[in-house]
């Protein structure tokens, strides 16, 4: 039976666990790879959280397989940016937030910190809404009660006190595996059109001519490339230690890239599967107006003819929301410690974040009604997309700085791709803001 390598027990807050997984130089390559794998898994959780569901379901229902290429392009962008984060953390021994505080003025650092915190809160709002909706669908309780129940996840965080990153990674593996398995079942129950899937993977800008399609595409991007994940990955990648010299760091960078590509390929499968299921179950059957997750839940059984379809969907949604709870807590700690040099217990950080997320989530449900969840989830992802350039800019500048990175500085071609991506995301966000106020 496969087992994760044993490590010393340690709290899972980032300031207390760096260097907990040693990688001896004499290990064979496969054993080394297993030791290095894990940080990518934690990061990939943010790519399958409930916010992704809302954008993917509406995109699949409304446009069929047409926006599938947006998921693939967003995932490729995520792999590039997360690889830069790994390179930064390994080469410097510091995370992105700390480097911003060390190398930029206090005013700039606090400005970027505010956007990072906004990303954490927007993500947590999506987790609250997604988990609350899962409780409602599976247990039949009112949505607002489900929102309040999510406040109890601080107990889960407390229960992990004294656990190490390997234990955390094992939990994430189980939750991500649950989500993936559930959508394998959904794909089996509602087989997609293979030719249409392949056609949807081919980039075609004309599919974004519809303003709402572009709005959803930006939401998909925001749900895929999440700002706080850039801070998180540059920190947790440092939990792997093989040596301080350049060859050891180069090896660490190489294995970290394999780790993130493998993890994000799994997350890409889940995201694509959500859109594909929506396209095959809803769009293909004339249900082109499915915008809410609860509508998708109720329509799955009649659309597929299988009674198991809806419960499997609900279980996947719950697993998705809970998995994001853990990584959101760690990311919040990284941001606080890096930007402000402030260390507080994980459960306190979790309580603050969840408290700030509960207010807009509960207000949205009570004022706009249960059927506004889908719109609120898509909005949180658009907010994340708007905050992404403020995390990308320092990442691209720092990884290109040879005085900081030395031989690990990103090559010119990689810098060019990164800045083109930055320009595309910024331009899309500016278009979105102008369209909202037009």
Backbone torsions as a table, in degrees:
resi	resn	phi	psi	omega
1	UNK	NA	137.7	-179.3
2	UNK	-69.1	134.5	176.5
3	UNK	-132.9	142.4	175.1
4	UNK	-71.2	144.6	176.5
5	UNK	-57.3	139.9	-178.7
6	UNK	-76.4	142.6	178.0
7	UNK	-136.9	169.5	178.3
8	UNK	-66.0	146.0	177.7
9	UNK	-74.1	135.3	-179.6
10	UNK	-154.2	153.3	174.4
11	UNK	-59.9	155.1	-174.3
12	UNK	-91.1	3.9	174.7
13	UNK	-70.2	141.0	-170.1
14	UNK	-60.8	-34.7	-176.1
15	UNK	-68.4	-13.9	-173.9
16	UNK	-113.4	2.6	-174.0
17	UNK	-124.4	-4.1	-177.6
18	UNK	-58.9	132.8	178.5
19	UNK	84.6	18.4	-176.8
20	UNK	-83.6	-15.2	-179.9
21	UNK	-115.0	101.8	-179.3
22	UNK	-82.9	148.4	180.0
23	UNK	-127.3	91.0	179.9
24	UNK	-58.1	143.2	-176.1
25	UNK	-66.5	-24.0	-174.8
26	UNK	-88.6	5.3	178.5
27	UNK	-71.6	145.7	173.6
28	UNK	-66.9	158.8	-173.9
29	UNK	-54.5	-43.1	-178.0
30	UNK	-64.1	-42.5	179.3
31	UNK	-64.5	-38.8	177.4
32	UNK	-63.3	-43.5	-179.0
33	UNK	-60.1	-41.8	179.3
34	UNK	-64.3	-33.9	177.6
35	UNK	-69.7	-39.7	-177.0
36	UNK	-75.8	-27.2	-176.4
37	UNK	-73.0	140.0	-179.5
38	UNK	147.6	-53.4	177.7
39	UNK	-56.6	-39.3	177.9
40	UNK	-62.6	-34.3	178.4
41	UNK	-63.6	-44.1	178.2
42	UNK	-61.7	-41.3	-178.9
43	UNK	-68.4	-38.6	-175.0
44	UNK	-64.3	-21.8	179.4
45	UNK	-57.0	-39.7	-179.6
46	UNK	-65.1	-14.7	-177.9
47	UNK	-92.5	-2.3	178.5
48	UNK	-129.7	20.9	-177.8
49	UNK	-74.0	170.4	-174.2
50	UNK	-56.8	-25.4	177.7
51	UNK	-60.1	-35.9	177.7
52	UNK	-64.4	-35.4	-176.4
53	UNK	-60.6	-46.0	-176.5
54	UNK	-61.0	-47.2	-178.9
55	UNK	-67.8	-42.8	-177.8
56	UNK	-67.4	-41.3	-179.5
57	UNK	-64.6	-46.7	-179.9
58	UNK	-65.9	-39.9	179.3
59	UNK	-63.1	-44.1	-179.8
60	UNK	-68.8	-40.5	179.9
61	UNK	-66.2	-42.5	-172.9
62	UNK	-84.8	-38.8	-173.5
63	UNK	-117.9	11.6	-179.7
64	UNK	63.3	-133.3	-179.4
65	UNK	-89.7	4.8	-170.3
66	UNK	-62.0	-29.7	-177.8
67	UNK	-100.9	14.9	179.1
68	UNK	-61.7	-33.8	-179.9
69	UNK	-64.7	-26.4	178.2
70	UNK	-66.2	-39.9	177.5
71	UNK	-63.1	-43.8	-179.1
72	UNK	-66.1	-42.9	179.3
73	UNK	-65.5	-41.0	178.8
74	UNK	-64.5	-39.1	178.9
75	UNK	-66.5	-39.0	176.7
76	UNK	-63.4	-41.4	177.2
77	UNK	-63.3	-40.1	179.1
78	UNK	-62.8	-41.9	179.1
79	UNK	-61.1	-42.0	179.7
80	UNK	-63.4	-48.6	-176.7
81	UNK	-67.4	-41.1	179.9
82	UNK	-68.7	-31.0	175.1
83	UNK	-65.4	-38.5	176.0
84	UNK	-64.1	-38.6	177.9
85	UNK	-61.6	-43.8	179.2
86	UNK	-62.5	-43.5	179.3
87	UNK	-60.5	-42.3	-179.0
88	UNK	-64.4	-48.8	-177.9
89	UNK	-63.7	-42.3	-177.8
90	UNK	-71.2	-43.3	-175.9
91	UNK	-69.0	-36.4	-173.6
92	UNK	-102.5	-20.2	-174.7
93	UNK	73.0	12.9	178.6
94	UNK	-133.1	153.8	179.9
95	UNK	-89.4	169.9	-175.3
96	UNK	-59.7	-42.8	-178.4
97	UNK	-63.7	-44.0	-179.7
98	UNK	-65.9	-38.5	179.6
99	UNK	-66.3	-37.0	176.0
100	UNK	-61.9	-43.1	-179.9
101	UNK	-66.0	-37.5	-176.8
102	UNK	-74.3	-32.2	-168.3
103	UNK	-111.7	-9.3	179.6
104	UNK	-118.7	166.2	-178.8
105	UNK	-66.7	155.6	179.3
106	UNK	-56.7	-36.4	-179.7
107	UNK	-63.5	-46.2	179.1
108	UNK	-65.3	-42.6	-179.1
109	UNK	-60.9	-43.7	-179.6
110	UNK	-69.3	-34.2	177.2
111	UNK	-62.6	-46.8	179.2
112	UNK	-68.3	-33.4	177.6
113	UNK	-62.7	-40.8	179.6
114	UNK	-61.1	-41.9	178.5
115	UNK	-68.2	-35.4	177.5
116	UNK	-65.3	-41.5	178.6
117	UNK	-66.6	-37.5	177.5
118	UNK	-61.8	-38.9	177.7
119	UNK	-64.2	-41.1	178.0
120	UNK	-61.1	-45.2	-178.3
121	UNK	-66.8	-43.3	178.9
122	UNK	-60.7	-40.9	177.7
123	UNK	-64.1	-41.6	-177.8
124	UNK	-70.0	-32.9	174.6
125	UNK	-60.1	-42.6	178.2
126	UNK	-63.6	-39.4	178.8
127	UNK	-65.4	-41.9	178.7
128	UNK	-60.6	-50.8	-177.9
129	UNK	-63.9	-42.5	-179.5
130	UNK	-65.1	-46.3	-180.0
131	UNK	-66.4	-42.1	178.9
132	UNK	-61.6	-40.0	179.3
133	UNK	-66.7	-38.5	177.5
134	UNK	-62.8	-41.9	176.9
135	UNK	-61.0	-42.1	-179.6
136	UNK	-64.2	-45.3	-176.9
137	UNK	-68.3	-39.0	-176.1
138	UNK	-85.0	-33.0	-174.2
139	UNK	-110.6	-13.4	179.1
140	UNK	76.7	19.2	-179.4
141	UNK	-89.0	156.8	177.2
142	UNK	-59.5	148.2	-175.7
143	UNK	-62.1	-39.4	-177.2
144	UNK	-65.8	-31.7	175.3
145	UNK	-68.9	-38.5	176.5
146	UNK	-60.5	-38.5	177.1
147	UNK	-61.0	-44.5	-180.0
148	UNK	-66.2	-36.0	179.3
149	UNK	-61.4	-33.2	-178.7
150	UNK	-62.7	-19.6	177.5
151	UNK	-63.8	-21.6	-177.3
152	UNK	-76.4	-4.2	-178.8
153	UNK	-67.9	-12.8	174.2
154	UNK	-62.0	-27.2	176.5
155	UNK	-65.5	-38.2	177.6
156	UNK	-63.0	-43.5	179.0
157	UNK	-61.6	-42.6	177.9
158	UNK	-61.7	-37.3	-178.0
159	UNK	-67.2	-18.1	-179.8
160	UNK	-90.3	0.3	178.4
161	UNK	-60.8	130.0	-178.5
162	UNK	93.2	-1.2	179.3
163	UNK	-96.2	151.4	-178.9
164	UNK	-95.2	176.8	-178.3
165	UNK	-64.6	-33.5	-179.2
166	UNK	-64.2	-38.1	176.3
167	UNK	-65.4	-41.2	177.4
168	UNK	-61.3	-44.6	-178.6
169	UNK	-64.8	-35.9	177.5
170	UNK	-64.8	-40.2	177.2
171	UNK	-63.4	-44.4	179.4
172	UNK	-61.7	-41.4	179.2
173	UNK	-59.5	-41.7	179.6
174	UNK	-65.4	-43.2	-178.4
175	UNK	-69.8	-42.8	178.2
176	UNK	-65.2	-40.2	176.8
177	UNK	-60.8	-37.0	177.8
178	UNK	-63.4	-46.9	179.9
179	UNK	-61.6	-46.4	-178.7
180	UNK	-62.8	-43.0	-179.6
181	UNK	-63.2	-39.6	179.6
182	UNK	-62.0	-37.5	-178.8
183	UNK	-81.9	-21.9	169.5
184	UNK	-62.8	-42.6	176.6
185	UNK	-61.3	-44.0	-179.2
186	UNK	-62.7	-40.2	178.8
187	UNK	-65.9	-33.7	177.5
188	UNK	-69.4	-39.3	-178.5
189	UNK	-73.6	-29.0	-179.2
190	UNK	-130.9	76.8	-174.7
191	UNK	-59.1	131.1	-179.3
192	UNK	-82.1	168.0	173.9
193	UNK	-82.7	107.8	-174.8
194	UNK	-57.3	-44.0	-179.1
195	UNK	-64.6	-39.7	179.6
196	UNK	-68.5	-35.1	177.0
197	UNK	-62.9	-46.5	179.5
198	UNK	-63.5	-39.5	178.5
199	UNK	-65.1	-36.9	179.6
200	UNK	-68.0	-21.7	179.2
201	UNK	-77.7	-18.5	-178.1
202	UNK	-80.0	123.5	-178.8
203	UNK	-58.8	135.1	178.6
204	UNK	-151.6	102.5	-176.5
205	UNK	-64.1	-22.9	-178.8
206	UNK	-64.5	-22.4	178.8
207	UNK	-70.9	-14.1	179.6
208	UNK	-98.1	9.5	179.7
209	UNK	-65.9	-32.2	175.3
210	UNK	-69.8	121.9	-178.4
211	UNK	-54.6	-35.2	-179.7
212	UNK	-71.1	-33.0	176.3
213	UNK	-64.1	-40.6	177.7
214	UNK	-66.9	-38.7	176.9
215	UNK	-59.0	-46.3	178.6
216	UNK	-65.8	-37.7	179.3
217	UNK	-62.1	-41.0	177.2
218	UNK	-65.4	-38.9	176.2
219	UNK	-62.7	-41.4	177.5
220	UNK	-61.8	-42.9	178.3
221	UNK	-61.4	-45.7	179.8
222	UNK	-64.9	-32.5	179.5
223	UNK	-76.6	-20.7	-176.2
224	UNK	-94.9	-55.1	-179.5
225	UNK	-96.6	95.9	-172.8
226	UNK	-96.4	131.1	-174.8
227	UNK	-55.5	-45.3	-175.0
228	UNK	-68.9	-20.1	177.2
229	UNK	-67.0	-27.2	177.8
230	UNK	-66.8	-40.8	176.7
231	UNK	-69.3	-41.8	-177.6
232	UNK	-62.1	-48.2	-173.9
233	UNK	-66.3	-38.5	-179.6
234	UNK	-64.8	-18.0	177.9
235	UNK	-92.0	-53.4	-173.1
236	UNK	-68.9	-21.1	177.9
237	UNK	-64.7	-20.7	179.6
238	UNK	-77.5	-2.5	176.1
239	UNK	-74.6	-7.6	175.9
240	UNK	-103.8	124.6	-177.0
241	UNK	-128.3	123.7	175.8
242	UNK	-120.9	-20.7	179.5
243	UNK	159.6	158.4	-176.6
244	UNK	-89.0	-9.5	-175.0
245	UNK	-81.8	167.6	-175.2
246	UNK	-61.9	-45.5	178.5
247	UNK	-58.4	-39.4	179.5
248	UNK	-65.8	-39.7	178.9
249	UNK	-67.5	-38.8	179.1
250	UNK	-63.4	-41.1	177.2
251	UNK	-63.0	-42.1	179.3
252	UNK	-62.4	-42.0	178.0
253	UNK	-62.2	-42.3	-178.4
254	UNK	-62.9	-47.4	-179.7
255	UNK	-69.1	-34.3	177.8
256	UNK	-63.9	-36.4	177.9
257	UNK	-67.0	-39.3	176.0
258	UNK	-62.8	-42.8	-179.7
259	UNK	-59.4	-49.2	-175.7
260	UNK	-71.1	-36.3	178.5
261	UNK	-65.2	-43.8	179.5
262	UNK	-63.5	-44.6	-178.2
263	UNK	-66.0	-42.5	-177.8
264	UNK	-76.1	-23.4	171.8
265	UNK	-64.8	-40.2	176.4
266	UNK	-63.4	-43.1	178.5
267	UNK	-65.7	-36.4	177.6
268	UNK	-62.9	-40.9	177.3
269	UNK	-58.5	-45.0	-178.5
270	UNK	-64.3	-47.4	179.5
271	UNK	-60.4	-45.8	179.4
272	UNK	-64.3	-38.2	-179.2
273	UNK	-64.0	-38.0	178.8
274	UNK	-61.9	-47.9	179.4
275	UNK	-64.2	-42.7	-178.1
276	UNK	-64.2	-42.4	177.8
277	UNK	-62.5	-42.0	178.1
278	UNK	-62.8	-39.3	-179.9
279	UNK	-68.8	-44.2	-175.8
280	UNK	-76.7	-35.2	-177.4
281	UNK	-86.1	-33.6	-173.4
282	UNK	-108.5	-61.6	-176.5
283	UNK	-58.0	-42.6	-178.6
284	UNK	-66.9	-20.6	-179.8
285	UNK	-105.3	14.4	175.7
286	UNK	87.1	2.4	178.8
287	UNK	-91.4	79.2	-174.6
288	UNK	-94.3	2.6	-178.1
289	UNK	-112.3	21.4	-179.7
290	UNK	-77.2	110.2	-177.8
291	UNK	-117.9	-20.3	-176.5
292	UNK	-104.4	143.9	-179.8
293	UNK	-63.5	-37.8	-179.7
294	UNK	-66.8	-31.8	175.6
295	UNK	-67.1	-40.0	176.9
296	UNK	-61.8	-41.3	179.2
297	UNK	-60.0	-45.4	-175.9
298	UNK	-74.4	-29.2	-177.6
299	UNK	-85.9	-16.5	-175.0
300	UNK	-61.7	-45.4	-177.3
301	UNK	-62.8	-50.7	177.4
302	UNK	-66.1	-30.8	-178.6
303	UNK	-72.0	-35.3	-177.5
304	UNK	-98.6	-20.5	-177.1
305	UNK	76.2	14.7	-178.5
306	UNK	-121.9	123.1	-177.7
307	UNK	-65.2	-23.6	-176.7
308	UNK	-78.1	-15.9	-172.7
309	UNK	-59.4	-47.1	-176.8
310	UNK	-67.1	-48.8	178.6
311	UNK	-60.3	-38.5	178.5
312	UNK	-62.4	-40.6	177.2
313	UNK	-60.9	-45.7	-180.0
314	UNK	-64.1	-40.5	178.7
315	UNK	-63.1	-42.8	178.8
316	UNK	-62.0	-40.5	179.5
317	UNK	-63.4	-42.3	179.1
318	UNK	-64.9	-44.4	178.9
319	UNK	-62.5	-37.7	179.0
320	UNK	-63.9	-46.0	-179.4
321	UNK	-65.9	-39.3	-178.3
322	UNK	-71.8	-36.7	-179.9
323	UNK	-62.4	-37.3	-179.1
324	UNK	-69.9	-20.4	178.5
325	UNK	-59.5	-45.3	-175.7
326	UNK	-67.6	-48.9	-176.7
327	UNK	-69.7	-30.1	176.0
328	UNK	-64.1	-37.0	177.6
329	UNK	-65.1	-46.2	-179.5
330	UNK	-64.5	-43.2	179.1
331	UNK	-61.4	-40.0	177.7
332	UNK	-62.2	-39.3	177.5
333	UNK	-65.2	-43.2	179.1
334	UNK	-59.0	-44.5	-178.0
335	UNK	-67.0	-43.2	178.2
336	UNK	-63.9	-48.5	-177.5
337	UNK	-66.9	-38.6	-177.4
338	UNK	-72.6	-52.6	-175.8
339	UNK	-75.2	-40.7	-171.5
340	UNK	-111.3	-5.2	-174.8
341	UNK	53.7	40.7	-177.0
342	UNK	-112.9	122.9	-179.0
343	UNK	-112.9	119.3	175.9
344	UNK	-132.3	158.0	179.0
345	UNK	-58.0	148.4	-178.1
346	UNK	-57.5	-39.8	-176.5
347	UNK	-67.2	-30.5	177.0
348	UNK	-69.2	-44.5	177.3
349	UNK	-58.8	-43.8	-179.2
350	UNK	-63.9	-40.0	-179.2
351	UNK	-64.3	-41.8	179.3
352	UNK	-64.2	-49.1	-177.9
353	UNK	-62.4	-47.7	-178.7
354	UNK	-66.2	-36.2	177.5
355	UNK	-61.2	-43.0	179.0
356	UNK	-68.6	-30.2	-179.6
357	UNK	-79.6	-31.6	-177.1
358	UNK	-63.5	-35.6	-176.1
359	UNK	-61.5	-56.3	179.8
360	UNK	-67.6	-33.2	179.9
361	UNK	-65.4	-47.6	-178.8
362	UNK	-67.8	-40.8	178.8
363	UNK	-63.0	-41.8	179.3
364	UNK	-62.3	-42.6	-179.2
365	UNK	-67.8	-44.3	-176.3
366	UNK	-73.0	-36.3	-176.2
367	UNK	-86.5	-38.2	-174.7
368	UNK	-100.5	-15.7	178.9
369	UNK	95.7	165.0	-177.4
370	UNK	-59.8	-32.4	-174.2
371	UNK	-79.1	4.2	177.3
372	UNK	-92.6	-0.7	-175.8
373	UNK	-59.0	-44.9	-178.8
374	UNK	-59.2	-45.5	178.8
375	UNK	-63.0	-40.1	-179.8
376	UNK	-66.2	-39.3	179.5
377	UNK	-65.3	-44.8	178.4
378	UNK	-61.9	-39.5	179.5
379	UNK	-62.3	-40.4	178.7
380	UNK	-61.2	-35.8	-178.8
381	UNK	-73.5	-32.9	175.2
382	UNK	-67.1	-37.5	176.0
383	UNK	-61.6	-41.6	178.3
384	UNK	-62.8	-41.5	178.6
385	UNK	-63.0	-38.5	179.4
386	UNK	-65.1	-31.8	-179.8
387	UNK	-85.9	-10.4	-175.5
388	UNK	-61.8	-44.8	-179.6
389	UNK	-57.4	-28.6	-178.3
390	UNK	-75.3	-15.0	171.6
391	UNK	-97.6	-31.8	-179.2
392	UNK	-67.6	-43.4	-174.2
393	UNK	-57.3	-52.6	178.2
394	UNK	-64.6	-33.4	178.2
395	UNK	-62.4	-47.1	-179.0
396	UNK	-66.3	-39.9	-179.8
397	UNK	-68.1	-42.5	-176.6
398	UNK	-71.3	-40.3	-178.8
399	UNK	-72.2	-16.5	176.5
400	UNK	-91.5	-7.5	-175.6
401	UNK	-82.0	107.9	-177.1
402	UNK	-71.0	-25.7	176.8
403	UNK	-67.8	-23.9	178.3
404	UNK	-96.1	-45.6	-172.0
405	UNK	-92.4	-20.1	-176.6
406	UNK	62.5	-132.7	-179.1
407	UNK	-72.6	-7.0	179.4
408	UNK	-92.0	3.3	178.0
409	UNK	-60.0	141.7	-177.3
410	UNK	-66.7	139.4	179.8
411	UNK	-66.9	165.2	-175.4
412	UNK	-59.5	-41.9	-177.5
413	UNK	-63.7	-36.1	179.2
414	UNK	-71.1	-38.4	175.9
415	UNK	-61.6	-40.4	-178.7
416	UNK	-63.5	-44.5	178.8
417	UNK	-63.0	-42.3	-179.6
418	UNK	-61.1	-43.6	-178.6
419	UNK	-74.3	-30.7	173.3
420	UNK	-64.1	-40.8	176.9
421	UNK	-63.9	-42.1	177.4
422	UNK	-59.1	-45.4	-179.0
423	UNK	-64.3	-40.6	-178.8
424	UNK	-65.4	-44.1	-179.0
425	UNK	-67.4	-43.2	179.5
426	UNK	-63.6	-42.7	178.7
427	UNK	-62.6	-42.0	179.1
428	UNK	-64.0	-39.4	179.4
429	UNK	-67.6	-40.7	177.7
430	UNK	-62.5	-41.1	176.9
431	UNK	-60.7	-43.4	-178.2
432	UNK	-62.0	-46.1	-179.4
433	UNK	-63.1	-43.5	-179.4
434	UNK	-64.6	-35.9	-180.0
435	UNK	-70.9	-31.5	179.7
436	UNK	-69.1	-30.8	-177.0
437	UNK	-103.5	5.2	-178.3
438	UNK	-73.3	NA	NA
